[in-house]
Every structure is written in structure tokens, then in C-alpha cells.
Amino acid sequence: MKKYLDIIVNGFVKENPTFVLMLGMCPTLATTTSAINGLSMGLATMFVLICSNLVISFLKNLTPDKVHIPVYIAVIATFVTVLQLMLKAYLPEIDASLGLFIPLIVVNCVILGRAESFASKNGPLASIFDGIGIGLGFTFGLTLLGICREFLGSGSVFGVILFPESYGALMFILPPGAFITLGFLVAIVNKIRGV
């Protein structure tokens, strides 16, 4: 059990996709205008990551080396399609808010990278835990970035108003605010990690 706990901690802390590996920057910067968007995108990515890691770990011995990347993309695209249909049916507001970034999960380098570096070399259970760890790390990164941007830009967190919106700095809701906020958060994480 300690092995699986170490895999989760590794994905959340040592190989955090947002703050350490700097992967998946397109959805990280584009969807984190609010905390709920960051959390939703992180959970959506985590669902696809866990499911695709599991299937790819089963297919690792059946897939020829020449076609493993197309197979990974087909597996990932299948789960993204399932996710998008579920969001459209049950959470249309989230689907509308995240828009184009849900289908773009197919080419998210966090998922493809984990398929190549971990799921294709490990068993199903370890691959599930890797998906959980990396997914939690990605979700944490997006949610934290969304919280900071929403708080600084509009004075609220998860829609709860903390101070009047007129006191917020609109820049943090806009794309430049994403880069600035991410830069500060990466610097803080590096300081805490002693890097």
C-alpha cells in the first residue's frame, strides 16, 4: 500500500503537472478565470487520465511500438468523448464554461505524457494510482490558480463575494493575469520545495 501512496504523493508534489513539470499550460491559463472552472477542468482531466491510464496499462503488451501513440490517442479520445457527452447531459453550465477545452483534453500533454512514461510500463493498479496522483496535482494547481485569479480579479472565491467587484483588478481575469499569477505561484512552490 505504501508503494501506491508514494505514487500519489509523487504526482501531487514531486511531479505536479502545473507547478513542477509545467505541462498542460493551455488549459491551465485559459480555463482558470474562476475557481469553479479550474476545479471542473482539473476533475475532467483527472477522469480521462485515470481511465486512459487503466486501459493503456492493459494494452501495453498488445500494442506494437510503431502504433502506440495513435492507440493512446484513440483511447484518450474515447474517454474525452464520454466525458463531454456526460457534461452536456448533466452539467451543461460547466460544458458551456469550459467549451473548446474539453475536446482539447485529447491532446493534453499531461495525459499523453503519463500514458507514455507510466501506464505503458506499469500494471493497471499502479497506473490508476498514478492517474489519481497526477490528476489531484493538476486539479490542485488549476483550482489554486482559479482561486487566486477570481479573488484578485472579482473579489470572490467559488462565487462567494468577499469584497466588491469594483475593488478587483480586472487584469487577473484576463490572459495577462493568468501568466502573472502562475509565475508567482510557481515561484512560491519552488521556494517551498527548496528549488
C-alpha positions in Angstrom: 0.0 0.0 0.0 2.9 2.3 0.7 4.0 2.0 -2.9 0.7 3.3 -4.1 0.7 6.1 -1.6 4.1 7.1 -2.8 2.8 7.2 -6.4 0.0 9.6 -5.4 2.4 11.8 -3.4 4.8 11.8 -6.4 2.1 13.0 -8.7 0.8 15.6 -6.3 4.1 17.0 -5.1 7.3 15.9 -6.9 5.8 15.7 -10.4 3.0 18.2 -10.1 2.0 18.9 -13.7 1.2 22.6 -13.1 3.9 23.8 -10.8 6.8 21.4 -11.4 6.6 19.8 -14.8 4.8 22.8 -16.4 2.6 20.6 -18.6 -0.9 21.4 -19.8 -0.3 25.1 -19.8 -3.1 25.8 -22.4 -6.0 24.7 -20.2 -4.2 25.9 -17.1 -4.0 29.5 -18.3 -7.2 29.6 -20.3 -9.8 27.9 -18.0 -8.8 29.3 -14.6 -10.7 32.6 -14.7 -12.6 31.3 -11.7 -12.1 28.6 -9.0 -15.1 26.5 -10.2 -13.7 26.5 -13.8 -10.2 25.4 -12.5 -11.7 22.7 -10.3 -14.0 21.5 -13.2 -11.2 21.3 -15.7 -8.9 19.5 -13.2 -11.6 16.9 -12.4 -12.4 16.4 -16.1 -8.7 15.9 -16.9 -8.3 13.5 -13.9 -11.3 11.4 -15.0 -9.7 11.0 -18.5 -6.3 10.4 -17.0 -7.3 7.6 -14.7 -9.5 5.8 -17.3 -6.9 6.1 -20.1 -4.0 5.0 -17.8 -6.0 1.9 -16.9 -6.8 0.9 -20.4 -3.3 1.7 -21.7 -1.7 -0.4 -19.0 -3.9 -3.3 -20.2 -3.0 -2.7 -23.8 0.8 -2.2 -23.3 1.8 -5.7 -24.4 -0.7 -5.9 -27.2 0.3 -2.6 -29.0 3.2 -2.7 -31.5 5.8 0.1 -30.9 5.1 1.6 -34.3 1.5 2.5 -33.5 1.4 3.0 -29.7 0.9 6.8 -29.9 -2.1 6.6 -32.2 -3.5 3.9 -29.9 -3.0 6.1 -26.9 -4.7 9.0 -28.6 -7.7 6.8 -29.7 -8.1 5.6 -26.1 -7.9 9.1 -24.7 -10.3 10.4 -27.3 -12.8 7.8 -26.4 -12.8 8.9 -22.7 -12.9 12.5 -23.7 -16.0 11.9 -25.8 -17.7 10.0 -22.9 -16.8 12.9 -20.6 -18.1 15.6 -23.0 -21.4 13.8 -23.5 -21.8 13.4 -19.8 -21.1 17.1 -19.2 -23.5 18.1 -21.9 -26.3 15.9 -20.4 -25.8 16.5 -16.7 -23.7 19.7 -16.3 -24.4 21.9 -19.3 -23.2 25.1 -17.5 -19.8 23.6 -16.9 -19.7 22.3 -20.5 -20.5 25.8 -21.8 -18.0 27.4 -19.5 -15.1 25.1 -20.4 -16.2 25.0 -24.1 -13.5 24.0 -26.5 -11.0 23.0 -23.8 -12.9 19.7 -23.0 -12.2 18.3 -26.5 -8.6 19.6 -26.3 -8.0 17.2 -23.4 -7.3 14.6 -26.1 -4.0 16.3 -26.9 -3.2 17.4 -23.3 0.4 16.5 -22.8 -0.2 15.6 -19.2 -2.3 12.7 -20.2 -0.3 11.6 -23.2 2.9 12.0 -21.2 1.7 9.8 -18.4 0.4 7.2 -20.9 3.9 7.1 -22.4 6.0 7.3 -19.3 4.0 5.4 -16.7 0.9 3.5 -17.9 2.7 1.8 -20.8 5.4 0.5 -18.3 3.3 -0.4 -15.2 0.4 -2.6 -14.2 -3.2 -1.5 -14.0 -3.4 -0.7 -10.3 -0.2 1.3 -10.2 -1.5 3.2 -13.3 -4.8 4.0 -11.6 -2.9 5.4 -8.6 -0.6 7.4 -11.0 -3.7 8.9 -12.6 -5.1 9.8 -9.2 -1.8 11.4 -8.1 -1.2 13.4 -11.3 -4.9 14.2 -11.5 -5.0 15.5 -8.0 -1.9 17.6 -8.6 -3.3 19.0 -11.8 -6.7 19.7 -10.2 -5.0 21.4 -7.2 -2.9 23.6 -9.5 -5.8 24.7 -11.6 -8.1 25.2 -8.6 -5.4 27.3 -6.7 -4.8 29.4 -9.8 -8.5 29.9 -10.3 -9.0 30.9 -6.7 -6.2 33.5 -6.9 -7.4 34.9 -10.2 -11.0 35.1 -9.1 -10.2 36.6 -5.8 -7.8 39.2 -7.2 -10.0 39.9 -10.3 -13.5 40.0 -9.0 -13.3 39.8 -5.2 -14.9 36.4 -4.9 -14.0 32.7 -4.4 -16.2 30.0 -5.8 -18.8 32.7 -6.4 -18.8 33.8 -2.8 -18.3 37.6 -2.8 -15.6 38.6 -0.4 -15.3 42.3 -1.4 -17.0 44.5 -4.0 -16.0 43.6 -7.6 -15.1 47.3 -8.2 -12.1 46.8 -5.9 -10.8 43.9 -8.0 -8.2 44.2 -10.7 -9.7 43.1 -14.0 -6.3 42.2 -15.3 -6.3 39.0 -13.2 -9.3 37.7 -15.0 -7.7 38.4 -18.4 -4.9 36.4 -20.0 -2.0 38.5 -18.7 -3.3 37.9 -15.2 -3.0 34.2 -15.8 0.7 34.4 -16.6 1.4 36.7 -13.8 -0.5 34.7 -11.2 1.0 31.4 -12.4 4.5 32.9 -12.3 4.1 34.0 -8.7 2.6 30.6 -7.7 5.4 28.7 -9.4 7.9 30.9 -7.5 6.2 30.2 -4.2 6.1 26.4 -4.8 9.8 26.4 -5.8 10.6 28.3 -2.6 8.7 25.8 -0.5 10.3 22.9 -2.3 13.8 24.5 -1.9 14.5 24.6 -5.6 
